[in-house]
Amino acid sequence: MTDETQETQKSFEGERIAKVIARAGVCSRREAEKLIADGMVTVDGKTITSPALNVQPHQRITVHGEALKTPEVARLWRFHKPVGCLTTQKDPEGRPTIFQLLPKHLPRVLAVGRLDFNTEGLLLLTNDGGLSRTLELPHNGFERVYRARVHGRVDEKRLKNLARGVRIEGVRYAPITAKLERVQGTNAWLELILREGKNREVRKVLMHLGLQVTRLIRVSYGPVQLGQLPRGMVEEIPRRTVKALLEKMVTEETSE
């Protein structure tokens, strides 16, 4: 099949409704599917409740009663998240969130994954839900690199055994590459590289080894480095890097 024929076929078949919503930057694809199931999405005036629907560019889509905007060019930012804020839009307990710290000139963005309240370092932001999903999916193999300061005695043999993966309280954690950087009295600095990123994964795994995490910093995510970006600051990623990630998205969608 030629490229032209593939494009014609794709145009004829349309795209999945959740993917279209995500690409418009409203939310992630998973969140879009939930909005659809909750009856918050209409297509040409009819409420839909199943994401198993392909739509065409000419069709009118609304989310929460608002017309879906034409997708913007995919953009990506790096943000140095400080300790003491949540990676969420709102918190019922009134705790500060990263979105309260972002500059007003930034468009509506989604966080790529999360960092918990007491974790600092690199957090990626994007206006494109599809790009966010590509970066988050474990099978795409984007490495997350962390530096952890821990209290306790580090058993380097157990640390190396994390490369085999580990099961904690019935939850299986994928292989983690971990190494001891230096020891400072009863404290030590570790480097950990993982590709999965389950909820509070680093803290739970190190606790399993008898280590208390006193500081946790994410220093890179895929091709993006935290570098010398000051705490609380945000900076846009060069277009060439985003283009490479978008090409990975196309490859992923073709293989689905």
Backbone torsions as a table, in degrees:
resi	resn	phi	psi	omega
1	MET	NA	129.4	-179.1
2	THR	-75.7	162.8	178.2
3	ASP	-60.1	-39.5	-179.0
4	GLU	-64.2	-41.1	179.4
5	THR	-65.2	-40.1	178.6
6	GLN	-62.0	-43.3	178.6
7	GLU	-62.6	-41.7	179.5
8	THR	-63.7	-42.6	-179.9
9	GLN	-64.7	-43.4	179.1
10	LYS	-61.0	-42.4	179.2
11	SER	-62.3	-39.9	-179.1
12	PHE	-68.0	-41.3	-176.6
13	GLU	-78.6	-23.9	-176.5
14	GLY	77.8	-166.9	179.8
15	GLU	-127.8	152.6	177.5
16	ARG	-57.0	137.3	-175.2
17	ILE	-58.4	-41.6	-178.6
18	ALA	-65.0	-36.2	179.5
19	LYS	-67.4	-39.6	179.1
20	VAL	-63.4	-43.1	179.4
21	ILE	-64.1	-42.3	179.9
22	ALA	-64.4	-42.5	-179.1
23	ARG	-65.9	-24.7	177.5
24	ALA	-78.3	-4.3	175.8
25	GLY	83.1	12.5	-179.4
26	VAL	-70.8	-43.8	-177.4
27	CYS	-170.0	-177.6	176.3
28	SER	-74.5	166.4	179.8
29	ARG	-63.6	-40.0	178.4
30	ARG	-62.9	-43.6	178.3
31	GLU	-66.2	-35.2	177.5
32	ALA	-63.1	-40.1	178.6
33	GLU	-62.7	-37.2	177.9
34	LYS	-68.3	-41.2	177.5
35	LEU	-60.1	-39.8	178.8
36	ILE	-64.2	-47.1	-179.7
37	ALA	-61.5	-30.2	179.9
38	ASP	-84.7	1.6	177.4
39	GLY	76.9	26.2	-177.6
40	MET	-95.7	3.0	-175.8
41	VAL	-123.1	136.7	175.1
42	THR	-123.4	151.0	174.5
43	VAL	-128.0	117.9	-177.3
44	ASP	53.0	40.7	174.6
45	GLY	86.6	-4.4	-179.1
46	LYS	-109.1	130.5	177.7
47	THR	-71.0	133.8	177.4
48	ILE	-113.3	152.7	-179.2
49	THR	-128.2	5.1	178.5
50	SER	-129.2	134.9	178.2
51	PRO	-77.6	-3.0	-179.3
52	ALA	-80.5	62.6	-178.3
53	LEU	-145.1	130.2	173.8
54	ASN	-96.9	139.3	-179.0
55	VAL	-122.8	156.4	178.9
56	GLN	-102.6	157.2	-178.9
57	PRO	-57.0	-29.8	-176.1
58	HIS	-79.9	-11.4	-176.8
59	GLN	-77.2	146.9	-177.9
60	ARG	-93.5	121.5	-178.4
61	ILE	-116.4	134.8	173.7
62	THR	-124.0	147.8	175.4
63	VAL	-128.2	121.6	-174.5
64	HIS	56.8	33.0	177.3
65	GLY	83.6	-3.1	-179.8
66	GLU	-105.6	135.7	-178.6
67	ALA	-63.7	139.1	178.8
68	LEU	-71.0	130.9	-179.6
69	LYS	-82.0	157.6	175.5
70	THR	-63.1	131.9	-178.9
71	PRO	-55.7	135.8	176.9
72	GLU	-84.2	168.4	174.4
73	VAL	-61.3	133.3	-178.6
74	ALA	-63.7	130.5	179.5
75	ARG	-131.4	156.8	-176.9
76	LEU	-140.9	138.6	178.5
77	TRP	-127.0	152.9	169.5
78	ARG	-108.2	139.6	-176.5
79	PHE	-131.6	133.8	176.9
80	HIS	-91.1	95.8	-177.8
81	LYS	-72.8	128.1	175.3
82	PRO	-85.4	166.5	172.8
83	VAL	-67.8	148.6	172.7
84	GLY	92.5	23.4	174.0
85	CYS	-147.3	155.1	-175.6
86	LEU	-98.9	151.7	175.4
87	THR	-94.9	70.5	-179.3
88	THR	-154.4	159.3	-178.8
89	GLN	-70.2	-44.5	-178.8
90	LYS	-140.6	152.0	177.2
91	ASP	-125.2	125.0	-179.1
92	PRO	-58.6	-25.9	-179.0
93	GLU	-88.8	-0.7	176.8
94	GLY	78.1	15.8	178.1
95	ARG	-74.0	153.1	-178.7
96	PRO	-64.8	149.7	177.8
97	THR	-123.4	162.5	-179.5
98	ILE	-62.2	-30.3	-175.3
99	PHE	-70.0	-18.7	174.2
100	GLN	-78.9	-16.7	-177.9
101	LEU	-95.8	-15.9	-175.4
102	LEU	-73.6	146.9	179.3
103	PRO	-63.3	148.7	-174.9
104	LYS	-66.2	-25.2	-176.2
105	HIS	-77.1	-10.1	-179.5
106	LEU	-70.6	139.3	175.5
107	PRO	-70.3	178.4	176.8
108	ARG	-64.4	126.4	-176.3
109	VAL	-128.7	159.6	174.7
110	LEU	-112.3	147.0	173.5
111	ALA	-84.7	137.8	176.0
112	VAL	-86.8	104.7	-175.0
113	GLY	69.1	-161.1	-177.8
114	ARG	-142.3	157.6	165.3
115	LEU	-123.8	135.6	-175.2
116	ASP	-74.9	177.1	-170.7
117	PHE	-52.8	-43.4	-175.1
118	ASN	-100.6	12.4	176.5
119	THR	-102.6	140.6	-178.5
120	GLU	-120.3	175.1	174.5
121	GLY	111.2	-152.5	-170.0
122	LEU	-72.7	125.4	172.4
123	LEU	-129.7	128.9	178.9
124	LEU	-90.9	143.1	178.0
125	LEU	-126.8	143.9	178.5
126	THR	-147.5	157.6	175.0
127	ASN	-96.3	4.5	-173.9
128	ASP	-122.7	114.2	-178.3
129	GLY	-63.8	-33.2	178.6
130	GLY	-65.9	-41.1	178.2
131	LEU	-65.7	-40.2	177.4
132	SER	-58.9	-45.1	-179.2
133	ARG	-63.2	-42.7	179.7
134	THR	-60.0	-42.0	-178.6
135	LEU	-70.7	-28.8	-175.9
136	GLU	-83.8	-31.7	-173.3
137	LEU	-61.3	124.8	-178.6
138	PRO	-58.2	-35.8	-175.3
139	HIS	-69.6	-12.0	176.7
140	ASN	-80.9	-10.7	169.1
141	GLY	71.0	24.0	178.0
142	PHE	-72.9	122.6	-178.7
143	GLU	-74.9	136.4	169.9
144	ARG	-109.8	123.2	-178.8
145	VAL	-109.7	129.0	-179.7
146	TYR	-122.9	151.5	166.7
147	ARG	-116.2	129.9	-176.7
148	ALA	-125.1	131.7	170.3
149	ARG	-96.5	125.8	-175.1
150	VAL	-125.1	154.5	175.1
151	HIS	-111.0	129.6	-179.2
152	GLY	130.7	175.2	-178.2
153	ARG	-86.8	123.6	-178.6
154	VAL	-88.3	122.2	174.6
155	ASP	-95.0	103.8	-173.7
156	GLU	-64.2	-28.8	177.9
157	LYS	-66.3	-45.1	177.8
158	ARG	-66.4	-33.6	178.2
159	LEU	-63.0	-45.6	179.7
160	LYS	-66.7	-30.8	-179.3
161	ASN	-67.2	-14.1	176.5
162	LEU	-62.9	-19.8	179.0
163	ALA	-66.1	-13.3	176.6
164	ARG	-92.0	-6.6	-172.5
165	GLY	89.1	164.4	-178.0
166	VAL	-151.1	147.5	176.4
167	ARG	-110.6	125.4	-178.7
168	ILE	-128.3	119.1	179.2
169	GLU	50.4	43.9	175.7
170	GLY	83.6	-3.8	-179.9
171	VAL	-103.1	128.4	179.7
172	ARG	-92.3	125.5	177.6
173	TYR	-106.6	133.0	-177.9
174	ALA	-66.0	164.6	-179.8
175	PRO	-52.8	139.2	177.9
176	ILE	-126.5	131.6	174.2
177	THR	-90.7	117.2	-176.3
178	ALA	-130.9	140.4	177.6
179	LYS	-144.4	151.9	178.2
180	LEU	-83.8	124.1	178.8
181	GLU	-88.5	-51.9	179.0
182	ARG	-163.7	158.7	178.6
183	VAL	-113.8	135.5	177.6
184	GLN	-129.8	90.9	-177.2
185	GLY	65.0	-121.3	179.0
186	THR	-90.8	4.1	178.9
187	ASN	-110.8	161.2	177.5
188	ALA	-149.7	154.5	174.0
189	TRP	-108.1	132.9	179.1
190	LEU	-120.8	153.8	168.6
191	GLU	-114.4	133.5	179.9
192	LEU	-129.9	135.5	178.4
193	ILE	-121.7	122.3	179.1
194	LEU	-135.7	162.5	-176.5
195	ARG	-124.3	4.0	-175.0
196	GLU	-108.8	-61.1	175.3
197	GLY	79.6	49.2	173.8
198	LYS	-69.0	166.2	-178.1
199	ASN	-57.2	122.0	178.1
200	ARG	53.7	34.3	-173.6
201	GLU	-58.7	-50.5	-176.6
202	VAL	-60.7	-46.1	-178.4
203	ARG	-62.8	-43.3	-178.1
204	LYS	-67.3	-41.1	-179.5
205	VAL	-65.8	-44.1	-179.1
206	LEU	-70.1	-33.7	174.6
207	MET	-62.7	-37.5	177.4
208	HIS	-60.6	-28.8	178.6
209	LEU	-89.2	6.0	179.0
210	GLY	81.6	22.3	-177.9
211	LEU	-113.3	135.9	177.1
212	GLN	-97.4	122.3	179.4
213	VAL	-80.3	120.5	178.9
214	THR	-104.7	-14.4	174.2
215	ARG	-158.5	136.7	-178.9
216	LEU	-137.3	124.1	-175.6
217	ILE	-128.1	126.3	171.5
218	ARG	-89.2	125.1	-174.3
219	VAL	-106.5	-15.9	175.1
220	SER	-158.4	157.8	178.1
221	TYR	-144.5	110.3	-175.6
222	GLY	57.8	-131.3	-177.4
223	PRO	-82.1	-2.0	-174.1
224	VAL	-99.3	130.2	-179.3
225	GLN	-107.4	147.6	173.6
226	LEU	-68.5	-41.6	179.0
227	GLY	56.6	-138.1	-177.7
228	GLN	-99.0	17.6	180.0
229	LEU	-59.9	124.1	-178.3
230	PRO	-63.8	151.3	179.1
231	ARG	-58.0	131.7	178.5
232	GLY	85.6	-2.3	-177.9
233	MET	-97.1	154.8	179.9
234	VAL	-127.0	143.7	-178.0
235	GLU	-145.1	135.9	-179.3
236	GLU	-74.8	141.2	179.1
237	ILE	-80.8	139.9	179.8
238	PRO	-54.6	146.6	-177.3
239	ARG	-58.2	-35.7	-178.0
240	ARG	-63.0	-35.4	178.0
241	THR	-68.2	-42.9	178.4
242	VAL	-63.4	-40.2	179.6
243	LYS	-59.9	-41.6	179.2
244	ALA	-63.8	-38.6	178.7
245	LEU	-69.1	-38.0	177.9
246	LEU	-65.0	-36.3	176.8
247	GLU	-63.6	-34.7	176.3
248	LYS	-67.2	-36.0	176.4
249	MET	-60.4	-44.4	-179.1
250	VAL	-61.8	-42.3	179.1
251	THR	-62.1	-42.4	-179.5
252	GLU	-63.8	-45.6	-178.4
253	GLU	-65.6	-34.5	179.3
254	THR	-66.3	-33.2	-177.2
255	SER	-84.2	-11.6	-177.9
256	GLU	-71.8	NA	NA
